[in-house]
């Protein structure tokens, strides 16, 4: 009892809220919230457990001072106190309905014995709110062991207490999934990720080249294989009962997009053939298998996805496949992995990636809207292509420094920029490329000279000093600016490509131009933005709102708790 300021004790009134949580094994019983008003008369000799709990809590001096004010308030205005309590309960109920995945912890606990849980006294309140399909156990230990990769591997281990592999169905609310990305522009010329396919008993990992310009995900397979590179992992072994039939919807989609001469409705398998810009190709059949995903809300999902079983690869693609096992198609097409996940309600149809600039760093790609930054992004309208499901935008002006570069688009006034992580370098239409090269002549003589003997790329410069990083030479070059939207400079949105976004350092220690002549790439008129210009940035393709986001980033991979930070939308 706190002494009265006038030297005598007065009756005190306390308000108490008791929250009863459901038992862990039966969450359907729900929780209860009760409010009480108690006086501080002496308690009867019988001590209740909840009284013993309250006895262990002693307020600090700050709370004691505020308690005097609250005491006077409760005595003089009980209706006001009850009104405040009612509003508080309404606020708690509203917060729980709006943020069902939030975990709040209010901790004022003391552990009497760390070795014996039965003797632990806790006045902490932890309110985890899980999805209805989520459990506290993992019945399938084999899958957890497969996902529990050793340290320094690119797939994180799973928190076995918080996740449970569930068969995804229409009741699962949309979440997000994140994959690590590893690679570089030079010398490897690609960025790849890793996925887990197959049943828990015989599943395998496969390294896939990240490609926003490709529709179909495909993996080298033993069907048997006619022409396959020796990839990082073993060849995928398809099962006959999992082959996609030619009458299925996605088969029709793939064969139409790849302009297959004849579509066989009665065939027992769905054949595909893809030819890439460098004349490389992949031929195979469509199949299905179980894909395992760790969702950002903490749960594990497994679902059947359609992908290509490539048994005949030709061209330069075979060199790429020495480091990977296939291609991860991330375009807007219905057959792409993001579109398949979105059609099943696993994610919203949003794709993002952040490719690291540092050779020794790891970036990430994500599918779903949970990790889209809530601020700091520059957004541009996504331009619709007549027959290709690619990510591109329109530009009204392009410049190098203060000098204008030509756009070979409609009437020479509107150009197109295509975002393609399958291209290592950036490509300009011939006229713009020639103008850029002419403008770069000013670089020669400023401690840099052209080195014709360096064949790493078309144009390389040798410095009269040691180049340790692009920071040493970027002062000699100017940024490239794309103007999007209005033709007027004042109101148009600008996308800046800094010198470090189009230069590399070769093995000879020279600085080389990572922008190439795109006369023979795509339609020859489109600007292809490759990995070199996208590394060190987070880029988001929002297929729901039809817009593309861009921002500078260090590409540090978000952790599981990051979705609660203001930077991320939940």
HUDA-V492842 format. One record per helix or strand of 2 or more residues. SS is the DSSP state (H for helix, E for strand). FROM is the first residue (numbers start at 1). LEN is the number of residues. If there is no record, write none. Layout:
ss=SS from=FROM len=LEN
ss=SS from=FROM len=LEN
This chain:
ss=E from=13 len=8
ss=H from=27 len=3
ss=E from=32 len=8
ss=H from=49 len=7
ss=H from=61 len=16
ss=H from=78 len=21
ss=E from=104 len=3
ss=H from=117 len=3
ss=E from=125 len=3
ss=H from=141 len=7
ss=E from=165 len=3
ss=E from=177 len=8
ss=E from=190 len=8
ss=E from=204 len=8
ss=E from=218 len=4
ss=H from=240 len=3
ss=H from=249 len=9
ss=E from=271 len=5
ss=E from=281 len=15
ss=E from=300 len=15
ss=H from=317 len=4
ss=E from=326 len=4
ss=H from=337 len=7
ss=E from=350 len=5
ss=E from=363 len=5
ss=E from=378 len=4
ss=E from=392 len=4
ss=E from=397 len=4
ss=E from=403 len=3
ss=E from=414 len=6
ss=E from=426 len=3
ss=H from=430 len=14
ss=E from=448 len=3
ss=E from=460 len=4
ss=H from=470 len=3
ss=H from=474 len=3
ss=E from=480 len=5
ss=E from=493 len=5
ss=H from=499 len=3
ss=E from=503 len=3
ss=E from=511 len=3
ss=E from=515 len=3
ss=E from=527 len=3
ss=H from=531 len=4
ss=E from=537 len=6
ss=E from=547 len=6
ss=H from=560 len=5
